[in-house]
Every structure is written in C-alpha cells, then in structure tokens.
Amino acid sequence: MATRRDDRDRDANRDPISGEPGAHPVGTGLGAAAGGAAAGAGIGAVTGPVGAAVGAVVGAVAGGLAGKGIAEQIDPTTEDAYWREEYPKRDYYEDAVAYDEYAPAYRYGWESRARYQGRAWDEVEPEMQRNWESSPSSRDLAWEKARRASRDAWDRIERAMPGDADKDGR
C-alpha cells in the first residue's frame, strides 16, 4: 500500500536527472526539439555551421524549458475530472459508452496540445490520427470517435493559454 509521501512523489513529475519536481518529460523533450531547431536555424543563418550547432544546443535548453512550462500548466487530475463531468454533456455522448472508454482520447488531446505547441490542430491532426491508430487505445475507440474528444481537450487547453498559441485565429 502506497503512503501519502509515495503518492506525492509519483505526482511531482520529478526530473529524471536532478530529481527536482516539475519536470514533464513529454513537454521538455518536445519543447527542446522545436526550440533547438528554431534557434539553430536563426543563429546558423548569421554565423554559419558552428553557430547552428551552438544555437541548437542553446535552443534545446530554452525550448525544453518552454515545453516543460506549457506541459506543467496541464494538471492531468484536473483535466480528467473536468472531462468525466463534461462527457455526458457532449453531443457525441452515448449512453452505452462509459467515460473510461473516452478517457484516453481526452488525455491524448490535452497531452498533444502541449506536444505540438505553436501548431494548429488542422496541421497536426493527420499525425495524431496515425499515432492514435497505432496505439492500443484504438482497439477500444476508433479515431472517428476519439477525434472529437481529443479535439475538445485540445481546444480546452488552447483556450487556457495566453494569446493565440496555435496561431489558428481563435
């Protein structure tokens, strides 16, 4: 049986290297990739290949922190509770389909919003569909149904972010 401390430690999203709370592996890693590429290209244009390499490293660190920041603003427990309550109110609700069957689709939506920061839903949906269809979750819920829940969760995170983070005009 887990103790309260064990539960707090598990939920702290500890950094695997430093052990500090607040690390979000998906957000940090994906933010690093996006930030590194952008910074490397920008510096490389000015200083050449060596500058691009340095820019990639600096950008990876900065991008990782940005991705971590967005991902850490998403509380999975809060999101799950919200969607558990909201699901019966959605137009795709089915009496015969329990929330637990839709839960992975909601989670996929809110996690993907952090993963694809700065990109619009329409741009990333084909990739999201491929990833969903290759996941075990697709056995229980086809993309045609999962898509709507994922989009709802994506939009909820988007609305909570300052400005027009995915540049879709909303």
N, C-alpha and C positions, 0 to 999 in steps of 0.2 A: 504494500500500500504506500502510495507516494505521500510525502509530507507536504505541508504548505510551502516550505522553502524549495522543495524539488519542483513544485508547480511554478513558482515564481521564476526559478532559474530557467526552466524549459521555455517559459513565455517571454523571457527577456531578449530573445534573438541575439544571443551573445556572439561577438565577433570570434571566428574560429582561431584567429592568431593571437589577439590581445586578451580575449575573454571579456572585453567591455560590453555592457548591454547596449542594445540599439542597432546592432548590425542586421541588415536584411540581405541575405545572400543573393536573391534574385535582383533586387534593386541595385545593390552595389555593383555586381558583376555586369549587368546590362548597362547601367549608367557609365561604367568605366569604358565599355566598348564604344558607346556612342560618343562620349566626351573625348576619348582618345583620338578617334578618327577625325573629329572636327578640329581639335586643337592641332593635331599633327599636320593636317592639310593647311591650316592657316599659317602656322609657323613655317612649314616647308615651302610655301609659296614665296616667303620673304628670304629665308636663309638656306634653302636647298635641302638635300637629303639628310644631312646631320641634324639640321633644325627640325625636320619632320620627325626624326626618331626621338629627339628630346621632347618635341611637342606631344608625341603620342604618349610618352611616359607621364608628363605633366597633366595632359588631358585625361589620361586614365584615372589618375588620382582625383582630379576635380570632378570628372564625370561620375566616378564611383560614389563620391560624396553626394552629388546631386541625386543620383538614382536611389541611394540609401535614404535621402531625405524624403522623397516622394513615397517610397515604399513604406517608410516608417510612419507616415501620416495615416496609413491604412491600418486600422485595427481589425484583424480578421474576426475576432469575437463580436465586435460591434456590427460588422457587416453581416455576419451570419445571423445574428439576432434580428437585424433590420429585415433581411430578406425572408427569414422564416415567418415574420409577421406580415410582410408585404405580399408574398407569393399568392395567397388566396385572393388578393385584390387585382391581380394582373389579368389581362384579357386572355392570356394563354393558360390560365389555371385550369386544371382538370381534376374533378373530384377523385378520380381513380388513381391519380399520380401524386404521391406524397412529396412534400418539400425535399425530403432527403434524396430523392432522385434528381432534383434540380440543383441541389446544393453545390455539386462540383462545377456546374455551369456558371453559377453566380461567382464562385471562388475564382474560376478561370477568367471571368470578366474583370473583376477588380484587380487580380494579380497582373493581368495583361495590360491594364491601363498604366500601371507603374512600369512594366517591362518595355512598353512601346511609347515612352514619353516623347512628346513632341510630334507624334504621328497621329493621323486621323484614323478613325475606325474603318472607313471605306478602304483605306490604303492597306491596313494590316489584316482585314478580315479573311482574305484567301489563305494567308499563312496560319492564322488562328484556326481556320477550318481544317487545314491539313494536319495541324498538331492535335486538334481535338479528335479527329477521325483515326489517328494512330495511337490514341491513348486508351487505356482500359475503360475510362468513363463513357466512351462512345458505345460500348456494349449495352449500357443501360439507358442512354439517351442520345438519339441521333442528333447531328448538328442542326438539322432543321428546327428542332425544339430547343436545343441548348443555345443556339444563336440568340434567341430573343432574351433569354435570361442573362447570357453573357453581355449582351449589349446594354441591358438595363443596368447591370452592375458597373460596367464601363462608364456609362453616362452619369451614374450617381457620383463616381469618383471624379469625373471630369467637372461636374458642377461644383464640387467642393474645392477644386483647385483654383488659385487666383488666375484671373485673365482667361485667355483662350489657349490653354496649354497644348491642345492638339491642332490648333490653327484651322478649325473647321467652321469658324464663324459663329459658333454658339457659346 
